[in-house]
Structures are given as structure tokens and as C-alpha cells.
Amino acid sequence: MSFVEKIKKERDIVYYIRSTPEDKIPSWFFLKLNPLKRESFDRVMSGTTTFDLADYGEILHSGYGDQAPQELKQTMRDEYGVEYDS
């Protein structure tokens, strides 16, 4: 990875989001947030309405289950500095 690519990735905001909608299968997402949409993203995340994550940035990875695979989580930590709750 070049120096420019590394600096660019350090500025990216990537969230690890887990969702368990009522009566549905749990799922997880890695979202690279569009910086111009951060305020509106924070608002919808703190609310209770349904929304489409793709409206707020680029979905890098997604899948079904309680958590993303450990290898992918480590890759996202290494590439984007994503932190995880316990």
C-alpha cells in the first residue's frame, strides 16, 4: 500500500454495525460512511425508524449471523482501524 493510500484510508470512517430486526435473521455490516452524511447518519442511528445503510455510504462487507467472521474483523481493524465492542 502506498503512502497516499494509507493516509486516505486513515481518514475513512468505517463502522461495524450489527442488526437484529424483530422476527428477522441477525445481520452485520461494515459501512464506509460518506463524511458529508455524518450528521444525518448519527440521527437515524439514534432513532427507531428503518433506513437503508447504502444511503449513507459504501457497504464494504455484509452478512448474516450475530457477528462478522473473526478474520474479516481483523482485516477491517488492520485496514481501517475499526474498533469493536465486547
C-alpha positions in Angstrom: 0.0 0.0 0.0 1.4 3.4 -1.0 1.8 6.3 1.5 -1.1 8.2 -0.2 -3.4 5.1 0.0 -2.5 4.7 3.7 -3.3 8.3 4.5 -6.6 8.1 2.6 -7.7 5.0 4.5 -6.8 6.6 7.8 -9.3 9.4 7.1 -12.1 6.9 6.2 -14.8 6.4 8.8 -15.8 2.8 8.9 -18.5 1.4 11.2 -19.2 -2.1 12.2 -23.0 -2.4 12.6 -24.9 -5.3 13.9 -28.7 -5.5 13.5 -31.3 -7.9 14.8 -34.6 -6.7 13.4 -37.7 -8.2 15.1 -38.7 -11.6 13.6 -35.7 -11.5 11.2 -32.3 -13.0 10.9 -29.4 -11.1 12.6 -27.0 -9.4 10.2 -23.8 -7.3 10.2 -22.3 -4.6 8.0 -19.1 -2.7 7.5 -20.1 0.8 6.3 -17.7 3.3 5.0 -19.5 6.5 5.9 -19.8 9.4 3.5 -18.4 12.3 5.6 -21.0 14.7 4.2 -23.7 12.5 5.7 -22.3 12.0 9.2 -24.9 14.2 11.0 -27.9 12.6 9.3 -26.4 9.2 9.9 -25.9 9.9 13.6 -29.6 11.0 13.8 -31.0 7.9 12.1 -28.8 5.6 14.1 -30.1 7.1 17.4 -33.7 6.8 16.2 -36.1 3.9 15.7 -37.1 4.2 12.1 -36.0 1.8 9.4 -33.4 3.1 6.8 -31.1 1.9 4.1 -27.4 2.0 5.1 -26.4 2.4 1.5 -27.9 5.9 1.6 -25.1 6.9 4.0 -22.0 5.4 2.4 -20.5 2.3 0.9 -21.2 -1.1 2.3 -17.8 -2.8 2.3 -18.9 -6.1 3.6 -22.1 -7.6 5.0 -23.5 -11.0 6.0 -26.0 -12.9 8.2 -25.3 -14.0 11.7 -24.6 -12.5 15.1 -21.1 -11.3 14.1 -18.8 -10.9 11.2 -16.1 -13.6 10.8 -13.1 -13.0 13.1 -10.7 -12.9 10.1 -12.7 -10.2 8.4 -12.9 -8.2 11.6 -9.1 -8.3 12.0 -8.7 -7.3 8.3 -11.0 -4.3 8.9 -9.2 -3.4 12.0 -5.8 -3.5 10.2 -7.1 -1.6 7.1 -9.4 1.0 8.6 -8.8 1.0 12.4 -12.3 -0.3 13.1 -12.9 -0.8 16.9 -15.3 -3.4 18.3 -17.5 -3.5 21.4 -17.1 -6.6 23.6 
